[in-house]
Amino acid sequence: MYAAVRRYEGVSDSAEAARLVNEGFVPLMRQVPGLVAYYWIDAGDGVMVSTSVFQDQAGAEDSTSRAADFVRDNLAPLLPNPPQVMAGEVVASA
């Protein structure tokens, strides 16, 4: 398995960002081949984190590309800072 984590700081309206992600981005993620799980997390203090898990690296890379496009087209005013993106092979799970 392969995972991608994106951390967004300076989120101006976490409730609206969550609504847009749930209504617009989650359906896009469901189309990515090999999706195992996707989570959008409100970490508080203007920080939101997405975590996605895929069967392979190609799915994680596809999701990162889709996320960048979705943020640019739909969330840019709410997520003013570029995300910190981390991705890698899952080496332990429960």
CNS distance restraints for C-alpha pairs under 8 A (distance, minus, plus):
assign (resid   1 and name CA) (resid  53 and name CA) 6.92 0.50 0.50
assign (resid   1 and name CA) (resid  54 and name CA) 5.65 0.50 0.50
assign (resid   1 and name CA) (resid  55 and name CA) 4.47 0.50 0.50
assign (resid   1 and name CA) (resid  56 and name CA) 5.36 0.50 0.50
assign (resid   1 and name CA) (resid  57 and name CA) 7.57 0.50 0.50
assign (resid   1 and name CA) (resid  89 and name CA) 6.02 0.50 0.50
assign (resid   1 and name CA) (resid  90 and name CA) 5.37 0.50 0.50
assign (resid   2 and name CA) (resid  53 and name CA) 5.78 0.50 0.50
assign (resid   2 and name CA) (resid  54 and name CA) 5.22 0.50 0.50
assign (resid   2 and name CA) (resid  55 and name CA) 6.10 0.50 0.50
assign (resid   2 and name CA) (resid  56 and name CA) 5.30 0.50 0.50
assign (resid   2 and name CA) (resid  57 and name CA) 5.45 0.50 0.50
assign (resid   2 and name CA) (resid  60 and name CA) 6.52 0.50 0.50
assign (resid   2 and name CA) (resid  87 and name CA) 7.36 0.50 0.50
assign (resid   2 and name CA) (resid  88 and name CA) 5.66 0.50 0.50
assign (resid   2 and name CA) (resid  89 and name CA) 4.34 0.50 0.50
assign (resid   2 and name CA) (resid  90 and name CA) 5.22 0.50 0.50
assign (resid   3 and name CA) (resid  51 and name CA) 7.17 0.50 0.50
assign (resid   3 and name CA) (resid  52 and name CA) 5.56 0.50 0.50
assign (resid   3 and name CA) (resid  53 and name CA) 4.33 0.50 0.50
assign (resid   3 and name CA) (resid  54 and name CA) 6.11 0.50 0.50
assign (resid   3 and name CA) (resid  57 and name CA) 7.83 0.50 0.50
assign (resid   3 and name CA) (resid  60 and name CA) 6.21 0.50 0.50
assign (resid   3 and name CA) (resid  87 and name CA) 5.52 0.50 0.50
assign (resid   3 and name CA) (resid  88 and name CA) 5.63 0.50 0.50
assign (resid   3 and name CA) (resid  89 and name CA) 6.27 0.50 0.50
assign (resid   3 and name CA) (resid  90 and name CA) 6.29 0.50 0.50
assign (resid   4 and name CA) (resid  50 and name CA) 7.99 0.50 0.50
assign (resid   4 and name CA) (resid  51 and name CA) 5.86 0.50 0.50
assign (resid   4 and name CA) (resid  52 and name CA) 5.33 0.50 0.50
assign (resid   4 and name CA) (resid  53 and name CA) 6.56 0.50 0.50
assign (resid   4 and name CA) (resid  60 and name CA) 5.88 0.50 0.50
assign (resid   4 and name CA) (resid  64 and name CA) 7.47 0.50 0.50
assign (resid   4 and name CA) (resid  85 and name CA) 7.16 0.50 0.50
assign (resid   4 and name CA) (resid  86 and name CA) 5.73 0.50 0.50
assign (resid   4 and name CA) (resid  87 and name CA) 4.16 0.50 0.50
assign (resid   4 and name CA) (resid  88 and name CA) 6.68 0.50 0.50
assign (resid   5 and name CA) (resid  49 and name CA) 6.98 0.50 0.50
assign (resid   5 and name CA) (resid  50 and name CA) 5.61 0.50 0.50
assign (resid   5 and name CA) (resid  51 and name CA) 4.57 0.50 0.50
assign (resid   5 and name CA) (resid  52 and name CA) 6.52 0.50 0.50
assign (resid   5 and name CA) (resid  85 and name CA) 5.79 0.50 0.50
assign (resid   5 and name CA) (resid  86 and name CA) 5.16 0.50 0.50
assign (resid   5 and name CA) (resid  87 and name CA) 6.14 0.50 0.50
assign (resid   6 and name CA) (resid  49 and name CA) 5.57 0.50 0.50
assign (resid   6 and name CA) (resid  50 and name CA) 5.18 0.50 0.50
assign (resid   6 and name CA) (resid  51 and name CA) 6.66 0.50 0.50
assign (resid   6 and name CA) (resid  83 and name CA) 5.81 0.50 0.50
assign (resid   6 and name CA) (resid  84 and name CA) 5.54 0.50 0.50
assign (resid   6 and name CA) (resid  85 and name CA) 4.51 0.50 0.50
assign (resid   6 and name CA) (resid  86 and name CA) 6.41 0.50 0.50
assign (resid   7 and name CA) (resid  47 and name CA) 7.10 0.50 0.50
assign (resid   7 and name CA) (resid  48 and name CA) 6.01 0.50 0.50
assign (resid   7 and name CA) (resid  49 and name CA) 4.44 0.50 0.50
assign (resid   7 and name CA) (resid  50 and name CA) 6.61 0.50 0.50
assign (resid   7 and name CA) (resid  83 and name CA) 5.21 0.50 0.50
assign (resid   7 and name CA) (resid  84 and name CA) 5.09 0.50 0.50
assign (resid   7 and name CA) (resid  85 and name CA) 6.60 0.50 0.50
assign (resid   8 and name CA) (resid  47 and name CA) 5.60 0.50 0.50
assign (resid   8 and name CA) (resid  48 and name CA) 5.20 0.50 0.50
assign (resid   8 and name CA) (resid  49 and name CA) 6.05 0.50 0.50
assign (resid   8 and name CA) (resid  79 and name CA) 6.76 0.50 0.50
assign (resid   8 and name CA) (resid  81 and name CA) 6.85 0.50 0.50
assign (resid   8 and name CA) (resid  82 and name CA) 6.89 0.50 0.50
assign (resid   8 and name CA) (resid  83 and name CA) 4.70 0.50 0.50
assign (resid   8 and name CA) (resid  84 and name CA) 6.75 0.50 0.50
assign (resid   9 and name CA) (resid  46 and name CA) 5.80 0.50 0.50
assign (resid   9 and name CA) (resid  47 and name CA) 4.57 0.50 0.50
assign (resid   9 and name CA) (resid  48 and name CA) 6.67 0.50 0.50
assign (resid   9 and name CA) (resid  79 and name CA) 7.28 0.50 0.50
assign (resid   9 and name CA) (resid  81 and name CA) 6.38 0.50 0.50
assign (resid   9 and name CA) (resid  83 and name CA) 7.19 0.50 0.50
assign (resid  10 and name CA) (resid  46 and name CA) 4.95 0.50 0.50
assign (resid  10 and name CA) (resid  47 and name CA) 6.34 0.50 0.50
assign (resid  10 and name CA) (resid  79 and name CA) 6.52 0.50 0.50
assign (resid  10 and name CA) (resid  80 and name CA) 6.56 0.50 0.50
assign (resid  10 and name CA) (resid  81 and name CA) 6.57 0.50 0.50
assign (resid  11 and name CA) (resid  46 and name CA) 4.52 0.50 0.50
assign (resid  11 and name CA) (resid  47 and name CA) 6.07 0.50 0.50
assign (resid  11 and name CA) (resid  48 and name CA) 7.16 0.50 0.50
assign (resid  11 and name CA) (resid  78 and name CA) 5.50 0.50 0.50
assign (resid  11 and name CA) (resid  79 and name CA) 4.94 0.50 0.50
assign (resid  11 and name CA) (resid  80 and name CA) 6.93 0.50 0.50
assign (resid  12 and name CA) (resid  46 and name CA) 6.47 0.50 0.50
assign (resid  12 and name CA) (resid  77 and name CA) 7.93 0.50 0.50
assign (resid  12 and name CA) (resid  78 and name CA) 5.12 0.50 0.50
assign (resid  12 and name CA) (resid  79 and name CA) 6.83 0.50 0.50
assign (resid  13 and name CA) (resid  17 and name CA) 6.20 0.50 0.50
assign (resid  13 and name CA) (resid  46 and name CA) 7.73 0.50 0.50
assign (resid  13 and name CA) (resid  78 and name CA) 6.07 0.50 0.50
assign (resid  14 and name CA) (resid  18 and name CA) 5.99 0.50 0.50
assign (resid  14 and name CA) (resid  42 and name CA) 6.93 0.50 0.50
assign (resid  14 and name CA) (resid  46 and name CA) 6.92 0.50 0.50
assign (resid  14 and name CA) (resid  48 and name CA) 7.47 0.50 0.50
assign (resid  14 and name CA) (resid  78 and name CA) 7.87 0.50 0.50
assign (resid  15 and name CA) (resid  19 and name CA) 6.24 0.50 0.50
assign (resid  16 and name CA) (resid  20 and name CA) 6.19 0.50 0.50
assign (resid  17 and name CA) (resid  21 and name CA) 6.08 0.50 0.50
assign (resid  17 and name CA) (resid  75 and name CA) 6.86 0.50 0.50
assign (resid  17 and name CA) (resid  78 and name CA) 6.60 0.50 0.50
assign (resid  18 and name CA) (resid  22 and name CA) 5.97 0.50 0.50
assign (resid  18 and name CA) (resid  40 and name CA) 7.33 0.50 0.50
assign (resid  19 and name CA) (resid  23 and name CA) 6.04 0.50 0.50
assign (resid  20 and name CA) (resid  24 and name CA) 5.58 0.50 0.50
assign (resid  20 and name CA) (resid  25 and name CA) 7.13 0.50 0.50
assign (resid  20 and name CA) (resid  74 and name CA) 7.70 0.50 0.50
assign (resid  20 and name CA) (resid  75 and name CA) 7.69 0.50 0.50
assign (resid  21 and name CA) (resid  25 and name CA) 4.66 0.50 0.50
assign (resid  21 and name CA) (resid  26 and name CA) 6.10 0.50 0.50
assign (resid  21 and name CA) (resid  40 and name CA) 7.75 0.50 0.50
assign (resid  22 and name CA) (resid  26 and name CA) 5.28 0.50 0.50
assign (resid  22 and name CA) (resid  27 and name CA) 7.77 0.50 0.50
assign (resid  23 and name CA) (resid  27 and name CA) 7.12 0.50 0.50
assign (resid  24 and name CA) (resid  28 and name CA) 6.93 0.50 0.50
assign (resid  25 and name CA) (resid  29 and name CA) 6.26 0.50 0.50
assign (resid  25 and name CA) (resid  67 and name CA) 7.63 0.50 0.50
assign (resid  25 and name CA) (resid  70 and name CA) 6.91 0.50 0.50
assign (resid  26 and name CA) (resid  30 and name CA) 6.33 0.50 0.50
assign (resid  26 and name CA) (resid  38 and name CA) 7.83 0.50 0.50
assign (resid  27 and name CA) (resid  31 and name CA) 6.86 0.50 0.50
assign (resid  28 and name CA) (resid  32 and name CA) 7.07 0.50 0.50
assign (resid  28 and name CA) (resid  66 and name CA) 7.78 0.50 0.50
assign (resid  29 and name CA) (resid  35 and name CA) 7.37 0.50 0.50
assign (resid  29 and name CA) (resid  38 and name CA) 7.58 0.50 0.50
assign (resid  29 and name CA) (resid  63 and name CA) 6.74 0.50 0.50
assign (resid  30 and name CA) (resid  35 and name CA) 6.79 0.50 0.50
assign (resid  32 and name CA) (resid  59 and name CA) 6.20 0.50 0.50
assign (resid  32 and name CA) (resid  62 and name CA) 7.05 0.50 0.50
assign (resid  32 and name CA) (resid  63 and name CA) 6.90 0.50 0.50
assign (resid  33 and name CA) (resid  59 and name CA) 6.00 0.50 0.50
assign (resid  34 and name CA) (resid  54 and name CA) 5.18 0.50 0.50
assign (resid  34 and name CA) (resid  55 and name CA) 4.88 0.50 0.50
assign (resid  34 and name CA) (resid  56 and name CA) 6.77 0.50 0.50
assign (resid  34 and name CA) (resid  59 and name CA) 5.96 0.50 0.50
assign (resid  35 and name CA) (resid  52 and name CA) 7.69 0.50 0.50
assign (resid  35 and name CA) (resid  53 and name CA) 6.26 0.50 0.50
assign (resid  35 and name CA) (resid  54 and name CA) 4.54 0.50 0.50
assign (resid  35 and name CA) (resid  55 and name CA) 6.53 0.50 0.50
assign (resid  35 and name CA) (resid  59 and name CA) 6.83 0.50 0.50
assign (resid  36 and name CA) (resid  52 and name CA) 7.59 0.50 0.50
assign (resid  36 and name CA) (resid  53 and name CA) 5.28 0.50 0.50
assign (resid  36 and name CA) (resid  54 and name CA) 5.03 0.50 0.50
assign (resid  36 and name CA) (resid  55 and name CA) 6.61 0.50 0.50
assign (resid  37 and name CA) (resid  52 and name CA) 5.61 0.50 0.50
assign (resid  37 and name CA) (resid  53 and name CA) 5.17 0.50 0.50
assign (resid  37 and name CA) (resid  54 and name CA) 7.10 0.50 0.50
assign (resid  38 and name CA) (resid  50 and name CA) 7.29 0.50 0.50
assign (resid  38 and name CA) (resid  51 and name CA) 5.75 0.50 0.50
assign (resid  38 and name CA) (resid  52 and name CA) 4.30 0.50 0.50
assign (resid  38 and name CA) (resid  53 and name CA) 6.46 0.50 0.50
assign (resid  39 and name CA) (resid  50 and name CA) 5.54 0.50 0.50
assign (resid  39 and name CA) (resid  51 and name CA) 5.18 0.50 0.50
assign (resid  39 and name CA) (resid  52 and name CA) 6.34 0.50 0.50
assign (resid  40 and name CA) (resid  48 and name CA) 7.15 0.50 0.50
assign (resid  40 and name CA) (resid  49 and name CA) 5.88 0.50 0.50
assign (resid  40 and name CA) (resid  50 and name CA) 4.48 0.50 0.50
assign (resid  40 and name CA) (resid  51 and name CA) 6.63 0.50 0.50
assign (resid  41 and name CA) (resid  48 and name CA) 5.49 0.50 0.50
assign (resid  41 and name CA) (resid  49 and name CA) 5.04 0.50 0.50
assign (resid  41 and name CA) (resid  50 and name CA) 6.06 0.50 0.50
assign (resid  42 and name CA) (resid  47 and name CA) 6.43 0.50 0.50
assign (resid  42 and name CA) (resid  48 and name CA) 4.65 0.50 0.50
assign (resid  42 and name CA) (resid  49 and name CA) 6.64 0.50 0.50
assign (resid  43 and name CA) (resid  47 and name CA) 5.30 0.50 0.50
assign (resid  43 and name CA) (resid  48 and name CA) 5.40 0.50 0.50
assign (resid  43 and name CA) (resid  49 and name CA) 6.96 0.50 0.50
assign (resid  44 and name CA) (resid  48 and name CA) 7.20 0.50 0.50
assign (resid  52 and name CA) (resid  60 and name CA) 7.32 0.50 0.50
assign (resid  53 and name CA) (resid  60 and name CA) 7.08 0.50 0.50
assign (resid  54 and name CA) (resid  59 and name CA) 5.70 0.50 0.50
assign (resid  54 and name CA) (resid  60 and name CA) 6.01 0.50 0.50
assign (resid  55 and name CA) (resid  59 and name CA) 7.12 0.50 0.50
assign (resid  56 and name CA) (resid  60 and name CA) 6.93 0.50 0.50
assign (resid  57 and name CA) (resid  61 and name CA) 6.21 0.50 0.50
assign (resid  57 and name CA) (resid  88 and name CA) 7.78 0.50 0.50
assign (resid  57 and name CA) (resid  89 and name CA) 7.60 0.50 0.50
assign (resid  58 and name CA) (resid  62 and name CA) 6.09 0.50 0.50
assign (resid  59 and name CA) (resid  63 and name CA) 6.15 0.50 0.50
assign (resid  60 and name CA) (resid  64 and name CA) 6.29 0.50 0.50
assign (resid  60 and name CA) (resid  87 and name CA) 7.52 0.50 0.50
assign (resid  61 and name CA) (resid  65 and name CA) 6.37 0.50 0.50
assign (resid  62 and name CA) (resid  66 and name CA) 6.21 0.50 0.50
assign (resid  63 and name CA) (resid  67 and name CA) 5.94 0.50 0.50
assign (resid  64 and name CA) (resid  68 and name CA) 6.26 0.50 0.50
assign (resid  65 and name CA) (resid  69 and name CA) 6.40 0.50 0.50
assign (resid  66 and name CA) (resid  70 and name CA) 6.04 0.50 0.50
assign (resid  67 and name CA) (resid  71 and name CA) 6.01 0.50 0.50
assign (resid  68 and name CA) (resid  72 and name CA) 6.13 0.50 0.50
assign (resid  69 and name CA) (resid  73 and name CA) 6.09 0.50 0.50
assign (resid  70 and name CA) (resid  74 and name CA) 5.65 0.50 0.50
assign (resid  70 and name CA) (resid  75 and name CA) 7.00 0.50 0.50
assign (resid  71 and name CA) (resid  75 and name CA) 4.50 0.50 0.50
assign (resid  71 and name CA) (resid  76 and name CA) 5.54 0.50 0.50
assign (resid  71 and name CA) (resid  79 and name CA) 7.51 0.50 0.50
assign (resid  72 and name CA) (resid  76 and name CA) 5.24 0.50 0.50
assign (resid  75 and name CA) (resid  79 and name CA) 5.92 0.50 0.50
assign (resid  76 and name CA) (resid  80 and name CA) 5.81 0.50 0.50
